[in-house]
């Protein structure tokens, strides 16, 4: 790169940097919006089930039923209410006041440890299938834990067909915050990379300044680099701020290498910038560019990246579509680095996919960038 090329490039970078500093929305999207999203998802959104309202029906109270009811009262997962009859509890379930029913029948104490007759019945509101599965699982866990304690206190050896020993890897606290916050970093970088960059060329067309750029001696490569460098720096600064907040404020564990995070973040940022610039070149209108960026970049990143919804649970056709969503690979990298560490098979496979996407979008941007009116 000769001196004239460096001068032209630095001039365009300075122009774009001044544009960013003069545009409050760019600063808001880069630094204020990430903080808002972090606090929203860190504190306001949770996939954990806590204080589930359940109804407990005790047909014949005794020491055993009182002990089991106490297990539900002292659990962080349940907020129990007591009903005199199963009919009253079913009515509360229909009204949505409770999410499940634990029915301790009249033969509870008599047949408790005999395995001859069912002594407990469970009914769960299945409108929300995920919530229903969580509620049912927590009820079963509470019941089995209490049953083991009760049988030991009675001096009876409880014969269970399978003895379960739980070991939770990578997220021992089983906190959805530790799962959501790392993925949110990818969503924030998608916003900065695709949404902001989608405006850079379209803005020149809208303001009528593209013709002035066309008559300069700028080359296509210099034009592309000059447009992207300021937003790349902005995105990487946002990455550092977001990761720092995730670790210090939300106490998300970080088990991997920070330098590896920066390198993979830079790669993902380049892919997002290439997508945004391609949208901007093709649309030539800021409003259209913004709408297209949301539809083809932000929404797929939010829904199809594994940020919230498990990709393996999606239909096969949708799973195929997720392979062209860059955020899918960066979310996997982030969750691995934060919770598991430098697991190289996972990281290298996703880095390779990002390199392929970067090459594809870079070629498309180079072909669509032309210094002529069309």
C-alpha positions in Angstrom: 0.0 0.0 0.0 1.6 3.3 -1.1 1.5 6.6 0.6 -1.4 7.9 -1.5 -3.5 4.9 -0.7 -2.8 5.3 3.0 -3.8 8.9 2.8 -7.0 8.2 0.9 -7.9 5.4 3.3 -7.2 7.4 6.5 -9.3 10.3 5.1 -12.3 8.1 4.6 -11.8 6.4 8.0 -11.7 9.9 9.6 -14.9 10.9 7.7 -16.8 7.8 8.9 -15.4 8.2 12.5 -16.7 11.8 12.6 -20.1 10.5 11.2 -20.3 8.0 14.0 -19.5 10.6 16.7 -22.0 13.0 15.3 -24.7 10.3 15.2 -26.1 9.6 18.7 -27.9 6.5 17.5 -24.7 4.8 16.6 -23.2 5.4 20.0 -26.5 4.3 21.6 -26.6 1.0 19.6 -22.9 0.3 20.4 -22.8 1.0 24.1 -26.2 1.9 25.6 -28.3 -0.9 23.9 -25.9 -3.7 25.0 -26.1 -2.6 28.6 -29.9 -2.5 28.4 -30.1 -5.9 26.8 -27.7 -7.4 29.3 -29.7 -6.2 32.2 -33.0 -7.2 30.6 -31.8 -10.8 29.8 -29.6 -11.0 32.9 -32.3 -10.1 35.4 -35.6 -10.0 33.6 -35.5 -13.1 31.4 -35.0 -16.5 32.9 -35.5 -20.0 31.7 -35.4 -21.3 35.2 -38.5 -22.4 37.1 -38.8 -20.9 40.6 -41.7 -20.5 42.9 -44.0 -22.6 40.8 -47.5 -22.4 42.2 -48.7 -25.9 43.0 -51.8 -27.2 44.8 -51.4 -29.8 47.5 -54.5 -32.0 48.4 -54.2 -34.1 51.6 -57.1 -36.4 52.0 -56.0 -37.8 55.4 -53.4 -35.7 57.3 -50.8 -37.4 59.3 -47.1 -37.2 60.1 -46.0 -38.5 56.7 -48.2 -36.1 54.6 -47.1 -33.2 56.8 -43.4 -34.1 56.2 -43.8 -34.4 52.5 -45.8 -31.1 52.3 -43.0 -29.5 54.2 -40.5 -30.6 51.5 -42.5 -28.6 49.0 -42.8 -25.6 51.3 -39.0 -25.5 51.8 -38.2 -25.9 48.2 -37.1 -22.9 46.1 -38.9 -24.4 43.2 -42.5 -24.4 44.6 -45.0 -22.0 46.2 -47.6 -24.5 47.5 -51.3 -23.8 48.3 -53.4 -26.3 50.1 -56.9 -27.5 49.1 -59.5 -29.5 50.9 -60.5 -31.6 47.9 -59.2 -32.5 44.5 -62.2 -30.8 42.9 -61.1 -27.4 44.4 -57.6 -28.0 43.2 -58.7 -28.9 39.7 -60.8 -25.7 39.6 -57.8 -23.6 40.6 -55.7 -25.4 37.9 -58.4 -24.6 35.3 -58.3 -20.9 36.3 -54.5 -20.8 36.0 -54.0 -20.0 39.7 -51.7 -23.0 40.1 -49.6 -25.0 37.6 -49.8 -28.4 39.1 -51.5 -30.6 41.7 -49.9 -33.0 44.2 -52.7 -35.3 45.5 -51.9 -37.3 48.6 -54.6 -39.9 48.8 -56.2 -41.4 51.9 -54.1 -44.5 51.8 -50.9 -42.5 51.6 -49.3 -43.6 55.0 -50.7 -47.2 54.8 -49.2 -48.1 51.4 -46.3 -45.7 51.3 -43.5 -48.2 51.4 -45.3 -51.3 50.2 -45.2 -50.7 46.4 -48.7 -52.2 46.2 -50.8 -49.2 45.4 -50.3 -45.6 44.1 -50.4 -43.2 47.0 -49.6 -39.9 45.2 -51.1 -38.5 42.0 -49.7 -35.5 40.0 -51.5 -33.4 37.5 -49.8 -30.6 35.6 -51.0 -27.8 33.4 -49.6 -28.8 29.9 -50.5 -25.6 28.0 -46.8 -24.6 28.2 -45.1 -27.9 27.5 -41.7 -26.7 28.6 -43.1 -25.3 31.9 -45.0 -28.6 32.3 -41.9 -30.7 31.9 -40.0 -28.6 34.4 -42.8 -28.7 36.9 -43.2 -32.5 36.6 -39.5 -33.0 36.9 -39.2 -30.9 40.0 -42.2 -32.6 41.6 -40.7 -36.1 40.9 -37.3 -34.9 42.2 -38.8 -33.6 45.4 -40.9 -36.7 45.9 -38.0 -39.1 45.4 -35.7 -37.1 47.7 -38.3 -37.1 50.4 -39.0 -40.8 49.9 -35.4 -41.7 50.4 -35.2 -39.7 53.6 -38.4 -41.1 54.9 -37.6 -44.7 54.2 -34.2 -44.3 55.9 -35.8 -42.8 59.0 -38.2 -45.7 59.1 -35.4 -48.2 58.8 -36.8 -49.6 55.6 -34.6 -50.2 52.6 -36.2 -48.5 49.6 -36.0 -50.7 46.5 -35.8 -48.5 43.4 -35.2 -49.9 40.0 -32.6 -47.3 39.2 -30.4 -45.1 41.4 -29.7 -41.8 39.8 -26.6 -39.8 40.5 -26.7 -36.3 39.0 -23.6 -34.6 37.7 -24.0 -31.3 35.9 -21.0 -30.3 33.8 -20.0 -26.7 32.8 -23.0 -25.1 34.6 -23.3 -26.7 38.0 -25.6 -24.0 39.2 -28.0 -24.9 36.3 -28.6 -21.1 35.8 -30.1 -20.0 32.6 -28.3 -16.7 33.0 -25.0 -18.4 32.4 -26.5 -19.8 29.2 -28.2 -16.6 28.0 -25.7 -13.9 28.7 -22.8 -15.4 26.5 -25.2 -15.9 23.6 -26.4 -12.3 24.0 -22.9 -11.1 23.2 -23.3 -12.5 19.7 -26.7 -10.8 19.3 -25.3 -7.4 20.3 -22.4 -7.8 17.9 -24.8 -8.7 15.1 -26.7 -5.5 15.8 -23.6 -3.4 15.6 -22.0 -5.2 12.6 -25.1 -5.7 10.4 -27.5 -3.0 11.4 -25.1 -0.1 11.6 -23.1 -1.1 8.6 -26.2 -1.6 6.6 -26.6 2.2 6.6 -23.1 3.3 5.6 -23.4 3.2 1.8 -27.2 3.7 1.7 -26.6 6.9 3.7 -24.3 8.2 1.0 -27.0 7.6 -1.7 -29.7 9.2 0.4 -27.7 12.3 1.1 -26.4 12.6 -2.5 -22.8 12.4 -1.5 -22.1 9.1 -3.4 -21.5 11.0 -6.6 -18.7 13.0 -4.8 -17.1 9.8 -3.6 -17.2 8.3 -7.1 -15.2 11.1 -8.7 -12.3 10.7 -6.1 -9.4 8.4 -6.7 -10.6 6.0 -4.1 -10.2 2.3 -5.1 -12.8 -0.3 -4.3 -10.7 -2.0 -1.7 -10.0 1.4 0.0 -13.7 2.3 -0.1 -14.7 -0.9 1.6 -11.9 -0.8 4.2 -12.6 2.9 4.9 -16.3 2.2 5.5 -15.7 -0.9 7.7 -12.7 0.0 9.9 -14.5 2.5 12.2 -17.4 0.1 12.8 -15.0 -2.8 13.4 -13.3 -0.8 16.2 -16.7 0.2 17.5 -17.9 -3.5 17.6 -14.7 -4.7 19.3 -15.0 -2.0 21.9 -18.6 -3.1 22.5 -17.4 -6.7 22.8 -15.0 -5.8 25.5 -17.5 -3.8 27.5 -20.2 -6.5 27.1 -17.9 -9.3 28.3 -16.6 -7.2 31.2 -20.2 -6.5 32.3 -21.1 -10.2 31.9 -18.2 -11.3 34.2 -18.3 -8.5 36.8 -22.0 -7.6 37.1 -23.7 -10.9 36.2 -20.9 -13.1 37.6 -21.0 -15.4 34.5 -17.9 -17.7 34.8 -15.3 -17.4 32.1 -13.2 -20.6 31.7 -11.5 -19.9 28.3 -8.8 -17.7 26.9 -9.6 -14.0 26.6 -7.3 -13.6 23.6 -9.1 -16.4 21.9 -12.4 -14.7 22.6 -11.0 -11.5 21.0 -9.8 -13.3 17.9 -13.0 -15.2 17.3 -15.0 -12.1 18.1 -13.0 -10.2 15.5 -13.7 -12.9 12.9 -17.4 -12.8 13.7 -17.4 -9.0 13.5 -15.9 -9.1 10.0 -18.6 -11.5 8.9 -21.3 -9.3 10.3 -19.7 -6.2 8.7 -19.6 -7.9 5.3 -23.3 -8.8 5.6 -24.2 -5.3 6.6 -22.1 -3.7 3.8 -23.6 -6.0 1.2 -27.1 -5.1 2.3 -26.2 -1.4 2.2 -24.7 -1.6 -1.3 -27.7 -3.5 -2.8 -30.5 -1.6 -1.1 -29.2 2.0 -1.7 -31.8 3.3 0.8 -31.4 3.6 4.6 -35.0 2.6 5.5 -34.9 -0.4 3.2 -31.4 -1.3 4.4 -32.5 -1.2 8.0 -35.5 -3.4 7.5 -33.5 -5.9 5.4 -30.8 -6.1 8.1 -33.3 -6.9 10.8 -35.0 -9.6 8.7 -32.0 -11.3 7.3 -29.5 -10.7 10.1 -30.9 -9.8 13.5 -34.0 -12.1 13.6 -32.2 -15.2 12.4 -29.4 -14.5 14.9 -32.0 -14.2 17.7 -34.1 -17.2 16.7 -31.9 -19.7 14.8 -28.5 -19.3 16.5 -29.2 -21.5 19.5 -29.2 -18.3 21.7 -32.6 -19.3 23.3 -34.0 -22.2 21.2 -32.2 -25.5 20.9 -31.2 -26.1 17.3 -31.4 -29.9 17.7 -35.1 -29.5 18.6 -35.9 -27.7 15.4 -37.3 -29.4 12.3 -34.6 -30.8 9.9 -35.3 -28.1 7.2 -34.9 -25.3 9.8 -31.7 -26.9 11.1 -30.3 -26.7 7.5 -31.1 -23.0 7.4 -29.2 -22.4 10.6 -26.0 -23.3 8.9 -26.0 -20.0 7.0 -26.6 -18.0 10.1 -23.2 -16.7 11.3 -24.4 -16.1 14.9 -25.0 -19.9 15.2 -21.3 -20.5 15.2 -20.3 -17.6 17.4 -22.9 -18.5 20.0 -21.4 -22.0 20.2 -17.9 -20.5 20.6 -19.0 -18.1 23.3 -20.9 -20.7 25.3 -17.9 -23.0 25.1 -15.3 -20.3 26.1 -17.4 -19.0 29.0 -18.6 -22.3 30.5 -16.3 -25.1 29.3 -13.0 -23.4 28.3 -10.8 -23.8 25.3 -12.4 -26.9 23.8 -10.5 -26.9 20.5 -12.7 -29.4 18.5 -15.7 -27.2 19.1 -13.9 -23.9 18.5 -12.0 -24.9 15.4 -15.1 -26.4 13.7 -17.1 -23.1 14.3 -14.1 -20.9 13.3 -13.8 -22.8 10.1 -17.5 -22.2 9.3 -17.1 -18.5 10.0 -14.1 -18.3 7.7 -16.2 -19.9 4.9 -19.0 -17.4 5.4 -16.5 -14.5 5.5 -15.0 -15.6 2.2 -18.5 -15.9 0.6 -19.7 -12.5 1.7 -16.4 -10.8 1.0 -16.6 -12.0 -2.6 -20.2 -10.8 -2.9 -19.3 -7.4 -1.5 -16.3 -7.1 -3.9 -18.5 -8.0 -6.9 -21.3 -5.6 -6.0 -19.0 -2.6 -5.2 -18.7 -0.5 -8.3 -17.8 3.2 -8.7 -20.5 4.0 -11.1 -24.1 5.2 -11.1 -26.5 2.3 -11.7 
